[in-house]
Amino acid sequence: MQYKKPALSIKEQVKKLKERGLIINDEKFARKYLSNISFYRLRAYTYPFQNNKVASHPFNVEISFKDIIELYQFDSAVRALVLEALQKIEIALRTQIIYQWSVKQGGYWHLDKNLYKNQQSFEKHLSSLKKEINRSHETFIKHYLETYTEPPEPPSWMSLEVSSFGLLSLLYKNLKNAPEKKAVAHHFGLKSPEVLANWMHNLSDIRNIAAHHGRLWNRRLTTHLTIPQKTLNLFPKNKSFHTNKLYASLTAISFLLKQIETSTTFNAQLLKLLNSCPIPQEKEMGFPADWKSESFWKAK
């Protein structure tokens, strides 16, 4: 079937939304926002409140354009909070992975195929890492390549500093279950390296969504978060929650942050944000009904 939908002017977009049942009390306000946030992008925020089985997508709840904009702004604030937290987590994870292997295996451990479980994955990841090194504009990479000829690749504390979070998670996952791998997991309060590898994968997906301004609040993630049965530090008692919704990832973020900085205000900021949400969305985000009673979530 050929796509034949025409482009709509801003006025036509406002008219269509009103025809579908969205309450718009101030058309000037609506036109202003639709001039800066595309109709298609905003559709991700109106979608949950529409009957999408019908071609005209009528709204099946009473909701206003202002509510939708406030929900959009709430999601934007959640992304900002998550990105700030993930920056700290990514740097800490990168630091520990480089440190634990380097002090025992030397600066070029990341090139040693004997340390990895799957050789095919190792070759693929190494190829990706070399591409990221070649694309890097970091001064320390440029200095190494212009100064040293042997080995041709920079040591791990340079190379892995320019790798993506996603690639770092894949490298860690593929490493054999050596003492170094367990030491990294233990540093972050987890008994299982497999759980940490899964969390890194999940959080790298979250980071990519947030970094590209994607809808996050009610996202169904492709990577399900593994719920640890035992941890070295406090974890929510209620482990019956959706592992592909945002609550699961927020739990992992909060847990890891507490290992990195004891004065973290992540929980307090998250609670404040949830209280500001114009339309209660905790269920859509995967929060269990009793989550506020958990000691884990008490804001400091």
Secondary structure, 3 states (H helix, E strand, C coil): CCCCCCCCCHHHHHHHHHHCCCECCCHHHHHHHHCCCCHHHHHHHHHHHECCCCCCCCECCCCEHHHHHHHHHHHHHHHHHHHHHHHHHHHHHHHHHHHHHHHHHCCCHHHCHHHECCHHHHHHHHHHHHHHHHHCCCHHHHHHHHHCCCCCCCCHHHHCCCCCHHHHHHHHHHECCCHHHHHHHHHCCECCHHHHHHHHHHHHHHHHHHHCCCCCCCCCCCCCCCCCCCECCCCCCCCCCCCCCHHHHHHHHHHHHHHHCCCCCHHHHHHHHHHHCCCCCCCCCCCCCCHHHCHHHCCC
